[in-house]
C-alpha cells in the first residue's frame, strides 16, 4: 500500500489585513496547484481523499479536472485543526500577536489548544480515529504489537490535506508518540508531496517514509511554507 500526502498550496490567510479562518488560495497557490497537478496527472491512484477546507479543495481542483476518472471523496476528519471562529475578519496583526505569544505555552496548554478553537487533543483524536476507520475500510488494520495487517490488494491513495493533519498521519503510521505540535516536527512546504509505503516485516507490515516534503515540481521562488 502507498499513501501520498499532499499539503494544500499557499492560502490567503489575510484579506485587506483581516484574518481568514477558511481561506482560498493565493495567485501563487493556484500556480502551485497547477504544477502539482501536472506532476501527478499520470500517477496511478485508486482513490483521492480531500479535506473539506476550501484551500484543500482548490488545490485538488486542477488534478481532478485533468483526471475526472479518479474516485474522489471529501473527508471532514482530514480538516486542519479548527481555529477560533471569532478570528474571521480580525485584524491580522492581532492574530499574529496571539500566535507569537502562544508559542511559549506549556505542553499541557498546547494540548488544550487556543481559547475558542479546537483543542489539539480533540484534533489528534479526530484525525487518528478517521485514519484508522479509513484504513480499515481498505483492508488495513493495526495489530497489538504495533504492526499493520495490509491486504494484498490495498490501494494507492492520495490524501490532500494540511500540515497538521498530514503530520498526525505520519506520527500515527510511523508509531511515534504524539506531541501537541506535530506540524513543528514535520514541517512541510505548501503543495509538497510526502510518501508512505507499507513494507512487510516481522510477520506484518510497517509504514516506511519514502519521501518527505518533495517540492521538485515547483519552480524557483515558488516554494512557500
URVENTA-V530604 format. One record per pair of residues at least 12 apart in sequence whose C-alpha atoms are under 10 Angstrom apart, sorted by the first residue. I is the first residue (numbers start at 1). J is the second residue. D is the distance in whole Angstrom. If there is no record, write none. Layout:
# URVENTA-V530604
I_J_D / I_J_D
This chain:
# URVENTA-V530604
1_138_10 / 1_140_9 / 1_150_7 / 1_151_8 / 1_152_8 / 1_153_8 / 1_154_5 / 1_155_6 / 1_156_6 / 1_157_8 / 1_196_8 / 1_197_6 / 1_198_5 / 1_199_8 / 1_205_10 / 1_207_9 / 2_45_9 / 2_154_8 / 2_155_7 / 2_156_5 / 2_157_6 / 2_158_9 / 2_195_7 / 2_196_6 / 2_197_4 / 2_198_6 / 2_199_10 / 2_207_9 / 2_208_9 / 2_210_10 / 3_45_9 / 3_155_9 / 3_156_6 / 3_157_5 / 3_158_6 / 3_159_7 / 3_194_8 / 3_195_6 / 3_196_5 / 3_197_6 / 3_198_9 / 3_207_9 / 3_209_10 / 4_45_9 / 4_48_10 / 4_156_8 / 4_157_6 / 4_158_5 / 4_159_6 / 4_160_8 / 4_166_10 / 4_193_7 / 4_194_6 / 4_195_5 / 4_196_6 / 4_197_9 / 4_210_10 / 4_211_9 / 4_212_10 / 5_49_10 / 5_157_9 / 5_158_6 / 5_159_5 / 5_160_6 / 5_161_7 / 5_162_9 / 5_163_10 / 5_165_10 / 5_166_7 / 5_167_10 / 5_169_9 / 5_170_9 / 5_191_10 / 5_192_8 / 5_193_6 / 5_194_5 / 5_195_6 / 5_196_8 / 5_211_10 / 5_212_9 / 5_213_9 / 6_36_9 / 6_50_10 / 6_56_9 / 6_59_9 / 6_60_9 / 6_158_7 / 6_159_6 / 6_160_5 / 6_161_6 / 6_162_8 / 6_163_9 / 6_166_8 / 6_188_10 / 6_189_10 / 6_190_8 / 6_191_6 / 6_192_6 / 6_193_5 / 6_194_7 / 6_195_9 / 6_213_9 / 6_214_9 / 7_55_10 / 7_56_8 / 7_59_9 / 7_159_8 / 7_160_6 / 7_161_5 / 7_162_5 / 7_163_6 / 7_164_9 / 7_165_9 / 7_166_7 / 7_188_8 / 7_189_7 / 7_190_6 / 7_191_5 / 7_192_6 / 7_193_7 / 7_194_8 / 7_213_9 / 7_225_10 / 8_25_9 / 8_29_8 / 8_30_10 / 8_32_9 / 8_33_8 / 8_36_10 / 8_50_10 / 8_51_9 / 8_53_10 / 8_54_10 / 8_55_6 / 8_56_5 / 8_57_8 / 8_58_8 / 8_59_6 / 8_60_8 / 8_160_6 / 8_161_6 / 8_162_6 / 8_163_8 / 8_189_9 / 8_190_6 / 8_191_5 / 8_192_8 / 8_193_10 / 9_24_10 / 9_25_7 / 9_26_8 / 9_28_8 / 9_29_5 / 9_30_7 / 9_31_9 / 9_32_6 / 9_33_6 / 9_34_10 / 9_36_9 / 9_55_7 / 9_56_8 / 9_58_8 / 9_59_6 / 9_60_9 / 9_160_10 / 9_161_10 / 9_162_9 / 9_189_8 / 9_190_5 / 9_191_4 / 9_192_8 / 9_223_10 / 9_224_9 / 9_225_9 / 10_23_10 / 10_24_9 / 10_25_6 / 10_26_6 / 10_27_9 / 10_28_7 / 10_29_4 / 10_30_8 / 10_31_9 / 10_32_8 / 10_33_9 / 10_55_8 / 10_56_10 / 10_59_9 / 10_189_9 / 10_190_6 / 10_191_7 / 10_222_10 / 10_223_9 / 10_224_7 / 10_225_7 / 11_23_6 / 11_24_6 / 11_25_4 / 11_26_5 / 11_27_9 / 11_28_9 / 11_29_6 / 11_30_9 / 11_54_9 / 11_55_6 / 11_56_9 / 11_58_10 / 11_59_10 / 11_190_9 / 11_225_10 / 12_24_6 / 12_25_5 / 12_26_5 / 12_27_9 / 12_28_10 / 12_29_8 / 12_55_9 / 13_25_9 / 13_26_9 / 13_88_10 / 13_92_9 / 14_26_10 / 14_88_10 / 14_89_9 / 14_90_10 / 14_91_9 / 14_92_6 / 14_93_10 / 15_89_8 / 15_91_9 / 15_92_9 / 16_89_9 / 16_91_9 / 16_92_9 / 17_89_9 / 17_90_8 / 17_91_6 / 17_92_5 / 17_93_8 / 18_87_9 / 18_88_8 / 18_89_5 / 18_90_5 / 18_91_5 / 18_92_5 / 18_93_8 / 18_94_9 / 18_95_9 / 19_86_10 / 19_87_6 / 19_88_6 / 19_89_5 / 19_90_5 / 19_91_6 / 19_92_5 / 19_93_9 / 19_94_9 / 19_95_7 / 19_96_9 / 20_85_9 / 20_87_7 / 20_88_5 / 20_89_6 / 20_90_8 / 20_91_10 / 20_92_9 / 21_53_10 / 21_82_8 / 21_83_7 / 21_84_8 / 21_85_7 / 21_86_9 / 21_87_7 / 21_88_5 / 21_89_8 / 21_90_10 / 22_52_10 / 22_53_6 / 22_54_6 / 22_55_7 / 22_80_10 / 22_82_9 / 22_83_9 / 22_85_9 / 22_88_8 / 23_53_8 / 23_54_6 / 23_55_6 / 23_56_10 / 23_88_10 / 24_53_9 / 24_54_6 / 24_55_5 / 24_56_9 / 24_57_9 / 24_58_7 / 24_59_10 / 25_54_8 / 25_55_6 / 25_56_9 / 25_57_10 / 25_58_7 / 25_59_8 / 26_55_9 / 28_221_10 / 28_222_7 / 28_223_10 / 28_224_9 / 29_55_9 / 29_58_9 / 29_59_8 / 29_190_8 / 29_191_8 / 29_222_9 / 29_223_10 / 29_224_9 / 30_55_10 / 30_58_8 / 30_59_7 / 30_61_9 / 30_62_9 / 30_191_10 / 31_59_9 / 31_62_10 / 31_191_10 / 31_218_9 / 31_219_10 / 31_222_9 / 32_59_8 / 32_190_8 / 32_191_6 / 32_192_9 / 32_215_10 / 32_217_9 / 32_218_7 / 32_219_9 / 32_222_7 / 32_223_8 / 32_224_10 / 33_56_10 / 33_58_8 / 33_59_5 / 33_60_7 / 33_61_8 / 33_62_7 / 33_63_8 / 33_190_9 / 33_191_7 / 33_192_10 / 33_218_10 / 34_59_8 / 34_60_9 / 34_61_9 / 34_62_6 / 34_63_8 / 34_191_10 / 34_217_10 / 34_218_10 / 35_62_9 / 35_63_9 / 35_191_9 / 35_216_10 / 35_217_6 / 35_218_7 / 35_219_9 / 36_59_8 / 36_60_9 / 36_62_8 / 36_63_8 / 36_191_7 / 36_192_8 / 36_193_9 / 36_215_9 / 36_216_9 / 36_217_6 / 36_218_8 / 37_59_9 / 37_60_8 / 37_61_9 / 37_62_6 / 37_63_4 / 37_64_8 / 37_65_9 / 37_66_8 / 37_67_9 / 37_191_10 / 37_217_9 / 38_62_8 / 38_63_7 / 38_66_9 / 38_217_8 / 39_63_9 / 39_216_9 / 39_217_6 / 39_218_10 / 40_63_7 / 40_66_10 / 40_67_10 / 40_158_10 / 40_217_10 / 41_62_9 / 41_63_6 / 41_64_9 / 41_65_10 / 41_66_7 / 41_67_7 / 42_63_10 / 42_66_10 / 42_67_9 / 43_156_10 / 43_158_10 / 44_70_9 / 44_155_10 / 44_156_7 / 44_157_9 / 44_158_10 / 45_70_7 / 45_71_9 / 45_155_8 / 45_156_5 / 45_157_6 / 45_158_7 / 46_69_10 / 46_70_7 / 46_71_7 / 46_72_9 / 46_154_9 / 46_155_6 / 46_156_5 / 46_157_6 / 46_158_8 / 47_69_10 / 47_70_6 / 47_71_5 / 47_72_6 / 47_73_8 / 47_155_7 / 47_156_7 / 47_157_5 / 47_158_6 / 47_159_9 / 48_60_9 / 48_64_9 / 48_70_7 / 48_71_6 / 48_72_5 / 48_73_6 / 48_74_9 / 48_156_9 / 48_157_6 / 48_158_5 / 48_159_6 / 48_160_8 / 49_71_9 / 49_72_6 / 49_73_5 / 49_74_6 / 49_75_6 / 49_78_9 / 49_134_10 / 49_157_7 / 49_158_6 / 49_159_5 / 49_160_6 / 49_161_8 / 50_72_7 / 50_73_6 / 50_74_5 / 50_75_6 / 50_76_9 / 50_77_10 / 50_78_7 / 50_79_9 / 50_158_8 / 50_159_6 / 50_160_5 / 50_161_6 / 50_162_10 / 51_73_9 / 51_74_6 / 51_75_5 / 51_76_6 / 51_77_7 / 51_78_5 / 51_79_5 / 51_80_8 / 51_159_8 / 51_160_6 / 51_161_5 / 51_162_8 / 51_165_9 / 52_73_9 / 52_74_6 / 52_75_6 / 52_76_5 / 52_77_8 / 52_78_7 / 52_79_6 / 52_80_9 / 52_160_10 / 52_161_9 / 53_74_9 / 53_75_9 / 53_76_8 / 53_78_9 / 53_79_6 / 53_80_8 / 53_161_8 / 53_162_9 / 54_79_10 / 55_160_10 / 55_161_9 / 55_162_9 / 56_74_10 / 56_78_10 / 56_79_9 / 56_80_10 / 56_159_10 / 56_160_6 / 56_161_6 / 56_162_8 / 56_191_10 / 57_74_9 / 57_160_8 / 57_161_9 / 59_160_8 / 59_161_9 / 59_190_10 / 59_191_8 / 60_72_10 / 60_159_10 / 60_160_7 / 60_161_10 / 72_158_9 / 72_159_10 / 73_159_10 / 74_159_10 / 74_160_9 / 75_130_9 / 75_134_10 / 75_159_10 / 75_160_10 / 75_161_9 / 76_126_9 / 76_127_9 / 76_130_9 / 77_123_9 / 77_124_10 / 77_125_10 / 77_126_6 / 77_127_5 / 77_128_9 / 77_129_8 / 77_130_6 / 77_131_8 / 77_134_10 / 77_161_10 / 77_165_9 / 78_123_10 / 78_126_8 / 78_127_6 / 78_128_10 / 78_130_8 / 78_131_8 / 78_159_9 / 78_160_8 / 78_161_6 / 78_162_8 / 78_164_9 / 78_165_6 / 78_166_8 / 78_169_10 / 79_123_9 / 79_126_9 / 79_127_8 / 79_160_10 / 79_161_7 / 79_162_7 / 79_164_9 / 79_165_7 / 80_118_10 / 80_123_8 / 80_127_9 / 80_161_7 / 80_162_6 / 80_163_8 / 80_164_6 / 80_165_6 / 80_166_9 / 81_113_9 / 81_117_8 / 81_118_6 / 81_119_8 / 81_120_7 / 81_122_9 / 81_123_6 / 81_124_9 / 81_126_9 / 81_127_9 / 81_162_9 / 81_163_10 / 81_164_7 / 81_165_8 / 82_113_10 / 82_114_10 / 82_116_9 / 82_117_6 / 82_118_5 / 82_119_8 / 82_120_9 / 82_123_8 / 83_113_9 / 83_114_8 / 83_115_9 / 83_116_7 / 83_117_5 / 83_118_6 / 83_119_9 / 84_113_10 / 84_114_7 / 84_115_7 / 84_116_5 / 84_117_4 / 84_118_7 / 85_116_7 / 85_117_7 / 86_116_8 / 86_117_9 / 87_116_9 / 87_117_10 / 98_114_9 / 99_114_9 / 102_114_8 / 103_181_10 / 107_179_8 / 107_180_7 / 107_181_9 / 108_121_10 / 108_180_9 / 109_180_9 / 110_179_9 / 110_180_6 / 110_181_7 / 111_123_9 / 111_124_9 / 111_179_8 / 111_180_5 / 111_181_9 / 112_180_9 / 113_180_8 / 119_180_9 / 120_164_10 / 120_179_9 / 120_180_6 / 120_181_8 / 120_182_10 / 121_178_10 / 121_179_9 / 121_180_7 / 123_164_9 / 123_165_9 / 123_168_9 / 123_180_9 / 124_164_9 / 124_165_8 / 124_167_10 / 124_168_7 / 124_169_9 / 124_172_10 / 124_178_8 / 124_179_9 / 124_180_8 / 124_182_9 / 125_168_10 / 126_165_10 / 127_164_10 / 127_165_7 / 127_166_9 / 127_168_7 / 127_169_7 / 127_172_9 / 128_165_9 / 128_168_7 / 128_169_7 / 128_171_10 / 128_172_7 / 128_173_9 / 130_169_10 / 131_168_10 / 131_169_7 / 131_172_9 / 131_173_9 / 132_169_10 / 132_172_9 / 132_173_10 / 135_150_9 / 135_154_9 / 135_155_10 / 136_149_10 / 136_150_9 / 136_151_10 / 137_154_10 / 138_150_9 / 138_151_8 / 138_153_9 / 138_154_6 / 138_155_7 / 139_151_5 / 139_152_9 / 139_153_8 / 139_154_7 / 139_155_9 / 140_152_10 / 140_154_7 / 140_205_10 / 141_205_10 / 142_173_9 / 142_204_10 / 142_205_9 / 142_206_10 / 143_204_9 / 143_205_10 / 145_204_9 / 146_173_9 / 146_174_9 / 146_175_7 / 146_204_9 / 146_205_9 / 146_206_8 / 147_173_9 / 147_174_10 / 147_175_9 / 147_200_10 / 147_201_9 / 147_202_8 / 147_203_9 / 147_204_6 / 147_205_6 / 147_206_6 / 147_207_9 / 148_173_9 / 148_198_9 / 148_199_9 / 148_200_9 / 148_201_10 / 148_203_9 / 148_204_6 / 148_205_5 / 148_206_6 / 148_207_8 / 149_198_10 / 149_200_9 / 149_203_9 / 149_204_6 / 149_205_6 / 149_206_9 / 150_198_8 / 150_199_9 / 150_200_9 / 150_204_8 / 150_205_7 / 150_206_9 / 154_198_10 / 156_197_9 / 158_193_10 / 158_194_10 / 158_195_9 / 159_193_10 / 159_194_10 / 160_191_9 / 160_193_9 / 161_191_10 / 162_183_9 / 162_188_9 / 162_190_9 / 162_191_10 / 163_182_9 / 163_183_6 / 163_184_9 / 163_186_8 / 163_187_7 / 163_188_6 / 163_189_8 / 163_190_8 / 163_192_10 / 163_225_9 / 164_180_10 / 164_181_8 / 164_182_6 / 164_183_5 / 164_184_9 / 164_185_10 / 164_186_9 / 164_187_9 / 164_188_10 / 165_182_9 / 165_183_8 / 166_182_9 / 166_183_8 / 166_186_9 / 166_187_10 / 166_188_9 / 166_194_9 / 167_181_9 / 167_182_6 / 167_183_5 / 167_184_9 / 167_185_8 / 167_186_6 / 167_187_8 / 167_188_9 / 168_180_9 / 168_181_9 / 168_182_6 / 168_183_8 / 168_185_10 / 168_186_9 / 169_182_10 / 169_196_10 / 170_182_9 / 170_186_8 / 170_194_9 / 170_195_10 / 170_196_8 / 170_207_9 / 170_208_10 / 170_209_8 / 171_185_9 / 171_186_9 / 172_207_10 / 173_196_9 / 173_197_10 / 173_198_10 / 173_206_8 / 173_207_6 / 173_208_8 / 173_209_9 / 174_196_9 / 174_206_7 / 174_207_6 / 174_208_7 / 174_209_8 / 175_206_9 / 175_207_9 / 186_212_9 / 186_213_9 / 187_212_9 / 187_213_8 / 187_225_8 / 188_212_8 / 188_213_5 / 188_214_9 / 188_215_9 / 188_224_9 / 188_225_7 / 189_212_10 / 189_213_6 / 189_214_8 / 189_215_7 / 189_223_7 / 189_224_6 / 189_225_4 / 190_213_8 / 190_214_10 / 190_215_8 / 190_218_10 / 190_222_9 / 190_223_7 / 190_224_6 / 190_225_5 / 191_213_8 / 191_214_9 / 191_215_7 / 191_217_9 / 191_218_8 / 191_222_10 / 191_223_8 / 191_224_9 / 191_225_9 / 192_212_8 / 192_213_5 / 192_214_5 / 192_215_5 / 192_216_8 / 192_217_9 / 192_218_9 / 192_223_9 / 192_224_10 / 192_225_9 / 193_211_7 / 193_212_7 / 193_213_5 / 193_214_5 / 193_215_7 / 193_216_9 / 193_217_10 / 194_209_8 / 194_210_8 / 194_211_5 / 194_212_4 / 194_213_5 / 194_214_6 / 194_215_10 / 195_207_10 / 195_208_8 / 195_209_6 / 195_210_5 / 195_211_5 / 195_212_7 / 195_213_9 / 195_214_9 / 196_208_5 / 196_209_5 / 196_210_6 / 196_211_7 / 196_212_9 / 197_209_7 / 197_210_7 / 197_211_10 / 198_210_10
